């Protein structure tokens, strides 16, 4: 098992900083955040970033408050505040650029590059990210697809210490049959 000191050193070498260190430097973050592996919250300008309550950052999300492309020519780095509202999900590999405001109740699709602000109650995806539907339309579409046959409770996850090969096979078969499944 890797010690905390070694993990901290490795994270520093990789350019990652602990959430508590970013908060000490000025990052504002609300209640109940979920920040998955490989996320980068701009360590050199984290005090320009505000993240609301119940925000999920999927793996490898980058949130940037600065743009150093101007440094060599102009002698200055461009910096702008970033604000992420409450109840926001930002998909894996997405990038949020300086100056962006993401409203409340927003889903950002995986791999998106958020170059402009996204209004509340929206789902946005793409490069550059564009609003593709409302928050309610998105969840209503999936709600209508959930049936007894294509949904599984948390016994079918690694949270269950007895999660079996048979359960995995059952899920895989259901995916093939229904195209997608839903897991608690």
N, C-alpha and C positions, 0 to 999 in steps of 0.2 A: 504494500500500500504506500502511496506517495505521501510524504509528509506535507503539512500545510506550507512550510517555508519553501520547499522545493516547488510545490504547485504555484505559489505566489511568484517565485522567481521565473518559472516557465511562462506564466501569464504575462509578466512584465516584458520578457523577451519577445513574446508574441504580440505585444502592443495592447493586451487586454488588462483591464483593471477591475478590481472587485467593486461591486455595487456600493459597498460602504465607503470605499475610497472616493468614488465619484460623488457620492452624496456629501462627503466632507469637503469636496472641491466646489460644491454648489449645485449639483444636479437636484432637481425637484422631482420626486416620484411619489405617487399616491399609494393608496392601500391595495394590497393583494396583487402585486405584479407577478407575472410569470415570464422569466427571461431565460430562454433555452440556450444551449451551448453555442459558442462561436459568435454571439452577438457583440457588436461594437457600438458603444455609446460614446461619441466623440470625447476622448479623454483630455484633449487639449483645450476644449471649449465647452465642457459639460454644464457649466453654469448658465449657458444659453438654452438649455433643454429642460422642458417641463413635460412630465408624463403623468397622466391622470390615474384614476382608480381602475382596477380590473382590466389592466392592459396585458395582452399576451404578445410577446415577441418570439416568434418561432425561430428555429436555428438559423444562424448566420445573418440576422437582420443587422443592418448598419444604419445608425442615426448620426448624421453629420450636421454640425452647426457652422462649419467653416469650409471655405473653398480656397485652397492655396494656389490655384492656377494663375492668379494675378500677382503673386509674390515676386517672381523674377523680373517681370516687365515694369510693374507699377511700384514695387517695393512694399506693397501692402497685401495682406490676406483679407479676403472678403469674409465677414462673419455676420450671421443673422440668426435670430431666435427661432427655435422649433418648439411647437406645442402639440402634444398628442392628448386628445380628450379622454373621457371615461368610456369604458366598455369597448375597447378597440382591439382588434386582432390584426397583426401584421404578419403576413405569410413568409415562409422560409426564403432566405436569399434576397429579400427586398431591401431597397436603399431609400432612405428618407433624406432629402437634401436640405440645405440651409434655407430658412425662411418659410418652411412649410408649416401650415396649421392643419391638423387632422381633427375634425369635429368628434362629437360623441356618437357612439353606436355606429362604428365604421369597421368594415372588413377590407383589408388590403390583400389582394391575391399574391400568391407566391411569385417571387422573381420580379416584382414590380419595381419601377423606379419612380418615386413620388417626387416630381419636380415642382408641382403647384399644390396649393391647398385643396383639401377634400372636405366637402360640407358634411355636416352631421347626417346620420341616417342614410348612409350611402355604402355601396360596395364598389370598389375601384380596383382595376388591374391593368397591367401592361407596362410598356416602356415607350413613352411616358405613361404613367398611370392615368386612366380616365374612368369616370363613373360609368358603370355598366348597368346598374339597377339600384333600387332602394334596398335598404337593410331588411325591411319587412318582406319585400318580394323574394329576396334571396332565401330567407328562412322558411317562408311559406312553401316555396318550391320543394325544399328538402323535406319539410314536415309532411307533405302530401305523399312522398315516396316511402316513408318509413312504415313497414308492416311487421307483423309478428314473424314472418319468414325471413326477413332480411335485417333484423336487428338483434343485437347481442348485448347482454349485461356485462358488468365488469368481471364476472367469472372468466370471461374470454379475453383477458389481458394479463400481462406479466405482473399486475398487482396481485393476482391470485397465485400464491406459491405453488399450487397444484395444477396450474394451466398445462394442459396435456397436448401431446402431439395429435390426438384425436380431435380436440377442440380446434386446433390450428387448421387441420384438414377440413373440418366442417365449415369453418369461415372461408377458406379458400374455395371450396365447392360452391358456397353461397355467392361469393364474388363472381365466379364464372357463370352461375345461373342468372343472377340479377344485375350484373354489371357493377354494382357497388353495394356495400353493406353499411350498417350504422352500428357503432360500438359506444357503449356508455363510458 
